[in-house]
Amino acid sequence: MKADIHPDYHDIKVVMTDGTEYTTRSTYGKEGDVIKLDVDPLTHPAWQGGTGKVVEKGQLSKFEKRFGNFGLGEDQKSEKADEKK
C-alpha cells in the first residue's frame, strides 16, 4: 500500500441547530474545528414529516400553466383548447 495517500482523520465538534454538541471524526478542516449546522434532522422538514418548506403547494399546476403547451404545433394547440371546452 502507498504511504501518505490517506487524508488526515481527526476529531471535530459538530453543533446542531438547537445547540447540542457532539464530537466525531472527520477529514474536514483540522483537529478541533467546529461545524455549526444550519439544517439538521431536528429542523429539516424531510425528517420532521412536513412538506411545507420543501415543496411549495401548487408547483405542478404552476408548471403546467407555464409549459403545458410547450412543443405543440399550432394545430395541436387548437385541438387541445377544443378538448377543454
ABEGO torsion letter per residue (X at the ends): XBBGABBBBBBBBBBBAAGBBBBBBBABEBBGBBBBBABBAAABAAAAGBAAAABBBGAAAAAAAAAAABGBBAAAAAAAAAAAX
